[in-house]
Amino acid sequence: MSEGSQIVYLNGSFLPIGEARVSVLDRGFIYGDGVYEVIPSYRRAPFRMPHHLRRLQASLDGIRLANPMNDEAWDALVRDLIARQPFEDQSVYLQVTRGVAKRDHAFPKGAAATVFMMSNPLTLPSRDQVEHGVAVVTADDNRWLRCDLKTTSLVGNVLMRQFAADHGAVETVMFRDGWLTEASASNVLVVRGGTIVAPPKDHQILPGITYDATLEFAREAGMAMEIRPVRREEALAADEMWLSSSTKEVLAVTSVDGSSFAGGEPGPMFRRMYAAFQSHKPAASRRA
């Protein structure tokens, strides 16, 4: 399938991506006034769809934008889009903006929401990344204070992700006033003395679907855990550090700011967690 022929959804129609057009007056373009979701799909089955739709609703509520459809309609639409793609494992991106209106900061009256969706092959961490871990850098978290909303206003995250790329790392792990928040496109969990420790979900971090899945699967596997604030010093002295996201699943950190971390290899708790995560995926999508 050529890039231009990829089938996407825009405002009620399925069409090749090369034919999809949005007005330059769309508030998503002008203001970043919208929200989005990324839903992984294994063997064409959306993973934890109800959880993603609940977070979508929370984000829409947070920016005071009415949901343009109900959960049943979203579910059907996502599955329809997935069925139109030639690949088995997919990453579905959906975006809702406040729509097209005269440029004015105040909410427009009567504007129809713009709904866009596309689906690409699901690219997961490489075997080498899983077996040997990945590098991160650290930075102060200087983003806005509603990081719990999955909005399209992502320049703060973009800058943090580029900071990681500039240093040959996969992520930037952030701290606000000395406390661990999250990474530029991932949640962050640490392990201390055999216990998984995760920052609480509040306005400073995105309530990650994979964050929840990781803790749920850990609980099923009998792994100890705590949800509490984590100081920078504690995080950087942890036995293990993990990243979690829809496209990373769960991934071990083995280098921080250019120095070896936690012995430079994924730890035993990560290996248990990774196995638990894989056991919840459709068999054909599990790594050998």
N, C-alpha and C positions, 0 to 999 in steps of 0.2 A: 504494500500500500504506500503510495507516494504521500509526502507530507501534505500537499495541497488537497488531496482527496480524502483525508481523514474526516469522518462524519462527526459533527458536533451538534449541539442543541442550542438554539437561540430563540427565545420569545415565542415558543409554540411550534417551531419547525426544526426538523433535522435537515442538515445541509453540509456540503463539504466545507471544511474550515476556510478554504480560500475564498468562499463566497459569504462568509459571516461578516456582517458590518454593524458597528455600533456608532451612534452619533458622537461627535466631539463634545457635545453638550451633556453627555451622560455624566451624572454626578460621580459615578465611579471613576471616570477619567479626570474630571475637574478637581474633585475633592478626595478621592479614595473613600467615598461615602457608600460603603457596602461591606458585606461579609462573605466568607467563603468556607468551604469544607473540602477535605481531601479524604476520600473513602477507598481503602484498599479492597481489592476483589481477588479472591483466590478461586481458581477454576470457575470463573464467572459468577461467583457468589459473593455479594458484598459482605465485608467483615464488620460485625457489630453495628449494623445499620441503625437500629433504634438509638444507640448511644450517639452516633453522629447526628441524627436528626434532632435529638434533644439539645445537643450543643448548638446546632444551627439555630434552633428556636431561641435559645438563651442569647446568642449573639444578636439576632434580629431584635429581640426585646431590648437588649442593651443599647442599640442605636435607634430605638423607637421606629422600626420599620416593620410593617405588617407582613407576615408570612404569605407569599403569593399562592401557596397551595398547602394541602394537609399532608400528613405523613404517608397516607396510602398513595397519594398522587406522586409524591417524591420517590417513594419506593418503586413504583411502576416505571417512572421516568428513568431512574438510574439503571434499572434492569434492562430497559429498552435500549438505552445508550450502550451498555455493556454488550448486549447481543449484536449490535451493529459493528463491533470491532473484531478484527481477525485474531487477536491474541487472547490467551487463556487468563493469565494473571494481569490485573489492570489496576491503575490508579485513577480514580474518578475525581475530577475537579469540578466543583459547582460554585457558582458565584451569583449573589443577588445584590444589585445596587438600587439606590433610590430612584433611578430612572433619569429621563431626559427632561430638562427644565432650563429656563433662563438662569444664568449664573447669579446666584444670590445665596449667601450662607444659610439663611433660614430655610426650613423645610418647604418645598413647593407644595401647593395644593393641587390634588388631582393627578399627579404624575404616576404613571404605571411603572412598577418595578421592572428592571431589566434582569432576566434570568439567562445565564450562560452556563453550559456544561460541556466538558470534553473528557475523553478518557485515553490514557496513554499506557504503554506497557509498564507494569510494576517493576521498578528497578530496586532490588534489595541489596544489602551489603554483600560484598564479594566473600568468597570462602576465606581468602587471606585476612580480610577485616574481621571476620567472625573468629578465626583461629588465633590471630595475633593482636587484635584490638586496634584502636585508632588514636590519632593525636588530636588534642584540643588546645586552645589557648584560653586565657581568662581575661575578663574586662569588667569594668564597672557598668552596671545596668543603668543606662541613662534614658530609657524609653519612657513613654507616657505611663500613667498609673491605671490603665484599664487593659492590662495584658490578658485578662480573662476573656476578652471579646476577640473572636477570630475575625478581625476586620481586614479589609484590603489595604488599609493604610500601614504599609509594612516597611517604610523606609528605615526605621530604627533597626528592625531585624535584618534588613538587607545590608546595612552598614556593618552590623556585627558579623554576619555571615561572610562578607567580603574581608573583614579583618582576619578571620580564620583562613580564608583562601590565600591572602597575602603572606601568611606564615606557614603555608603547606599543611594546614590542619583541616579537619572535617567540620569542626564546630567551635564556637566561642561560648564558653561557660561563663555565666554572668552572676555578679554579686551586687546587691543593693544595700548600701550602708553596712557592709560586712556580712550580709546574709545571702546564702545561695538562693537564686530564683530559678532560672532555667537556662537553656542554651538558645541560640538564635532560631533554630527550627526543631528543637527537641526539648523534652523534659529531662531532668537530671536526677538520678538516684545514687546513693552511696551505700556502702556496706561497712559497718563497724562491728567487730567482734561477732560475726555470724548473723547480724541483724540488718535487714534492709531498712534504710532510713530515707524517707522522702519528704521534701518540703510540703506543707499543707497547701491545698488549692485555695487561693484567695485572688484578689485583684491583681497580684503581681506576676502570676504565671497563668499560662493557658491550661485549662483543665483537659489534659491530654487523654484521648480515648485509649491509647496504648499504655499510658501511665496507669490508668485504671485496670486495664487488662493484665499488665505486669503484676500489679499487687494482687489481683484476683487469682491469677495462676499461681503466684507464690504462696498465697494462703492455702490453696488446694494442695500444694506440694508440701505443706507443713513447714514452710520457711518463716522465721520470725521477722516481724516488721514493726516499724514505728513511723507515724506521721507526725512530724514536728519541725520547727525551724532548725536550719543547719548553718552554723557559723562557717565562714570562709576557712578558718584554720582547721576546723573539723573535717570539712570536705576535702581539703588538700592533704590531710593526714589519714584519710580513710584507707581501709584495706582494699576496697574496690570502688570504682565509679562507673555508672552506666548511663548511656543515652537511650531514650525511648521515643519513638515516633511511628507514624503509620508506614513510612518508607524505610525506617531503620529497624523496625521491630524493637529488639533490645540489643545493645551493642556495648562492648567493654571499652573503656578508656585506658590506654597503656602509656600515654605520653601527655604531659601537661606543661605548657610553656617551654617546650623544647627539651624537657628533662624526663627521664624514665619515671613512670608512675606505677606503683603497686607491683614492683618487680618486673615490669615491662611485658607481662603476659596476662591474659584474662584469668581471673581467679576462679576458685571452685564454686562459689555461689553463682557467678555468672553462668558457668557451664550447666549448673542445675536449672537456672532460670531459662536459659536458651532452650534446653531440652523440653522444659515445661511449655514454653511458648510454641515450639514446633508441634508438640503433641495436640494442640488445639486447632491446627490448620488442616484443611483437607489433605489427604494422603499424598496426592499427586503434586501438591505444592510444597511439601516438606523437603528440606535439604537432606541429601543422603548422609 
